[in-house]
Amino acid sequence: MHYLWPGNVRELQNVLRRTLAMMRHGTLTVDDLPDEILIQASQGNSIGKDQNGFFRVRAQRTDAFEKEYLINLLASCQGDIGCAGRDAQIPRATLYRLLKKHNLDPEDFRSTSQR
């Protein structure tokens, strides 16, 4: 109820589909919802006002981990997306989404001899 749903019904449908596909048990719980939903929803509660609330800290640390992992991955693969996807064992589309999220450009990791 506290989440604003900026994408309206389409966003709600997408979140529910994703949550149902990824849920850990036979019953949907709050823990199955995406962190971004929980963080925004908690901002109206006393938990959300604390910058060190569990969901906020978890989201920040997950973001930091993702970015560091991607930087190391791209460096070891010298910016080669195919190599990075295989090494990380994630689909190319997911890799591109994560790179965009963290403002990382594979070109920045390619050696000058490859350009």
C-alpha positions in Angstrom: 0.0 0.0 0.0 2.9 2.4 0.6 4.6 1.8 -2.8 3.7 4.5 -5.4 3.6 2.2 -8.4 5.0 4.7 -10.9 4.4 2.2 -13.7 0.8 1.7 -12.7 -0.8 -1.6 -13.6 1.9 -2.7 -16.0 4.6 -2.4 -13.3 2.4 -4.3 -10.8 1.8 -7.1 -13.3 5.5 -7.3 -14.0 6.5 -7.3 -10.4 3.9 -10.0 -9.6 5.1 -12.2 -12.5 8.7 -11.9 -11.5 8.0 -12.5 -7.8 5.9 -15.6 -8.5 8.6 -17.0 -10.8 11.3 -16.4 -8.2 9.5 -17.1 -5.0 11.3 -19.4 -2.6 8.3 -21.2 -1.0 4.8 -22.3 -2.0 3.4 -19.2 -0.4 4.2 -15.7 -1.5 5.7 -13.6 1.3 7.0 -10.0 1.7 10.6 -11.5 1.5 9.9 -12.6 -2.1 9.2 -9.0 -3.3 12.0 -7.1 -5.0 14.2 -4.9 -2.8 13.3 -1.7 -4.6 9.6 -2.2 -3.8 10.4 -2.9 -0.1 12.7 0.1 0.2 10.3 2.6 -1.3 7.3 1.1 0.6 9.3 1.2 3.9 10.0 5.0 3.5 6.6 5.8 4.9 7.3 3.6 8.0 9.7 4.2 10.8 12.1 1.5 9.5 12.5 3.4 6.2 13.5 6.6 7.9 16.7 5.0 9.2 19.4 5.2 6.5 20.8 2.0 8.0 17.6 -0.1 7.7 18.1 -3.7 6.6 16.7 -3.4 3.1 18.4 -0.2 2.3 21.8 -1.5 3.5 21.3 -4.8 1.7 20.4 -2.9 -1.5 23.5 -0.7 -1.2 25.8 -3.6 -0.6 24.3 -5.6 -3.4 24.9 -2.7 -5.7 28.4 -2.3 -4.6 29.1 -6.0 -5.0 27.6 -6.0 -8.5 29.6 -3.1 -9.6 32.9 -4.4 -8.2 32.2 -7.9 -9.7 31.4 -6.4 -13.1 34.5 -4.3 -13.1 36.7 -7.3 -12.3 34.9 -9.4 -14.8 35.3 -6.9 -17.6 38.9 -6.4 -16.7 39.7 -10.1 -16.8 37.8 -10.5 -20.1 39.3 -7.2 -21.5 35.8 -5.9 -22.2 34.7 -8.9 -24.3 31.0 -9.3 -23.5 30.8 -12.9 -24.7 33.7 -13.9 -22.5 32.2 -12.0 -19.5 28.7 -13.6 -20.0 30.3 -17.1 -20.1 32.5 -16.5 -17.1 29.6 -15.0 -15.0 27.2 -17.7 -16.3 24.5 -15.1 -17.0 22.7 -14.3 -20.3 24.0 -11.4 -22.4 20.8 -9.4 -21.9 21.3 -9.6 -18.1 24.9 -8.5 -18.4 24.0 -5.6 -20.6 21.2 -4.5 -18.1 23.7 -4.7 -15.2 26.3 -2.7 -17.1 23.8 0.0 -17.9 22.6 0.0 -14.3 26.2 0.7 -13.1 27.2 2.9 -16.0 30.0 0.6 -17.1 31.2 0.6 -20.7 33.0 -2.6 -22.0 35.0 -0.4 -24.3 36.8 1.1 -21.2 38.2 -2.3 -20.5 39.5 -3.2 -23.9 43.2 -2.9 -24.5 44.4 -0.4 -27.1 45.7 -3.3 -29.3 42.1 -4.6 -29.7 40.7 -1.3 -30.8 
